[in-house]
Amino acid sequence: MNQKFILAFILLVALSNPYDHFNIIVSPDPLIPGQNATFSVSGTLKQDITNNGVLIIEFQNQYFVPVGVDPTTSVPQTTAGNQFNVIFELKVPPNLPSSYNILAMIENGDVPIGCAIAQVN
């Protein structure tokens, strides 16, 4: 069965400093453990993405425990208010359970500036 899903995003809040959210489309849908997948990431953030901006994708089990390694890729330097686009190809962990979470973060160095999370059951 061919499922279609665009990751549902929630805004993560750290006290009074919420992270911006962004869009992710994955292919194939659904993801296949141990196979390659393409993450198309785009959005407009309220903060600049600096020349050391990175996108981190973390797969987690249903209890939010990381599964496998966290692949990263650079994000092009983008001025706040302008749209960024990244296409990131990575290998899905072979031990990905049937219910899992995907956490995506954009960071400037070690400072998070954008976040998206999806639960897949």
C-alpha positions as CSV (number, residue, x, y, z in Angstrom):
1,M,0.0,0.0,0.0
2,N,1.4,3.4,-1.0
3,Q,1.1,5.7,1.9
4,K,1.5,9.4,1.3
5,F,2.7,11.5,4.2
6,I,4.3,14.8,4.7
7,L,5.8,14.9,8.1
8,A,3.6,16.5,10.6
9,F,5.4,19.2,12.5
10,I,5.1,20.4,16.0
11,L,6.7,23.6,17.2
12,L,9.1,22.8,20.0
13,V,9.3,25.4,22.7
14,A,12.1,26.1,25.0
15,L,10.6,28.5,27.5
16,S,10.0,31.7,25.6
17,N,12.3,30.9,22.7
18,P,10.3,28.7,20.3
19,Y,12.2,27.2,17.3
20,D,11.0,27.9,13.8
21,H,9.5,25.0,11.9
22,F,10.1,23.9,8.3
23,N,8.8,21.4,5.8
24,I,10.0,17.9,5.0
25,I,8.9,15.5,2.2
26,V,10.4,12.0,2.3
27,S,10.8,9.5,-0.5
28,P,10.1,6.6,-0.6
29,D,7.0,6.8,1.5
30,P,6.8,4.8,3.7
31,L,10.5,4.6,4.5
32,I,12.2,1.2,4.1
33,P,14.6,0.1,6.9
34,G,18.2,-0.4,5.5
35,Q,17.4,1.4,2.2
36,N,18.3,4.9,1.0
37,A,15.8,7.7,1.4
38,T,15.6,11.3,0.2
39,F,14.6,14.1,2.5
40,S,13.5,17.3,0.7
41,V,13.7,20.1,3.4
42,S,12.6,23.7,2.9
43,G,11.2,26.6,4.8
44,T,11.7,30.2,5.9
45,L,13.3,30.8,9.3
46,K,13.3,34.0,11.4
47,Q,17.1,33.6,12.1
48,D,19.9,33.6,9.6
49,I,21.4,30.2,8.7
50,T,25.1,30.9,9.0
51,N,27.9,29.4,7.0
52,N,28.2,26.6,9.6
53,G,24.5,25.7,9.5
54,V,23.7,22.0,9.6
55,L,20.6,19.7,9.2
56,I,20.5,16.8,11.5
57,I,18.1,13.9,11.0
58,E,17.5,11.6,14.0
59,F,15.5,8.4,13.9
60,Q,14.0,7.5,17.3
61,N,11.9,4.6,18.6
62,Q,8.5,5.2,20.0
63,Y,10.0,6.2,23.4
64,F,12.2,8.8,21.7
65,V,15.4,6.8,22.1
66,P,17.8,7.3,19.1
67,V,18.0,4.5,16.6
68,G,21.3,4.4,14.7
69,V,23.5,7.4,14.0
70,D,22.3,10.9,13.3
71,P,23.2,11.8,9.7
72,T,24.1,15.5,9.1
73,T,24.5,17.7,6.0
74,S,25.3,21.3,5.5
75,V,22.6,23.9,4.9
76,P,23.3,26.8,2.5
77,Q,23.8,30.1,4.2
78,T,20.4,31.9,4.1
79,T,19.3,35.3,5.3
80,A,16.4,35.3,7.8
81,G,13.0,35.6,5.9
82,N,14.3,33.9,2.8
83,Q,13.5,30.4,1.8
84,F,16.1,27.6,2.1
85,N,16.1,24.3,0.3
86,V,18.1,21.2,1.0
87,I,17.9,17.7,-0.6
88,F,19.5,15.1,1.7
89,E,20.0,11.5,0.8
90,L,20.7,9.1,3.6
91,K,20.4,5.5,4.6
92,V,17.5,4.6,6.9
93,P,18.7,2.5,9.9
94,P,18.2,-1.2,9.2
95,N,16.9,-1.7,12.8
96,L,14.2,1.0,12.5
97,P,11.1,-0.3,14.4
98,S,7.6,-0.2,12.9
99,S,6.6,2.7,15.1
100,Y,9.2,5.5,15.2
101,N,9.8,9.2,15.3
102,I,11.9,11.4,13.0
103,L,13.4,14.5,14.5
104,A,15.0,17.1,12.2
105,M,17.0,20.0,13.5
106,I,18.7,22.9,11.8
107,E,21.6,24.3,13.9
108,N,24.1,27.1,13.6
109,G,27.1,25.4,15.1
110,D,25.5,23.9,18.3
111,V,22.6,26.4,18.5
112,P,19.2,25.0,17.3
113,I,17.2,27.5,15.2
114,G,14.6,25.2,13.5
115,C,13.0,21.9,14.3
116,A,10.4,19.4,13.0
117,I,9.2,16.1,14.3
118,A,6.9,13.4,13.0
119,Q,5.5,10.2,14.6
120,V,5.0,7.2,12.3
121,N,2.9,4.3,13.5
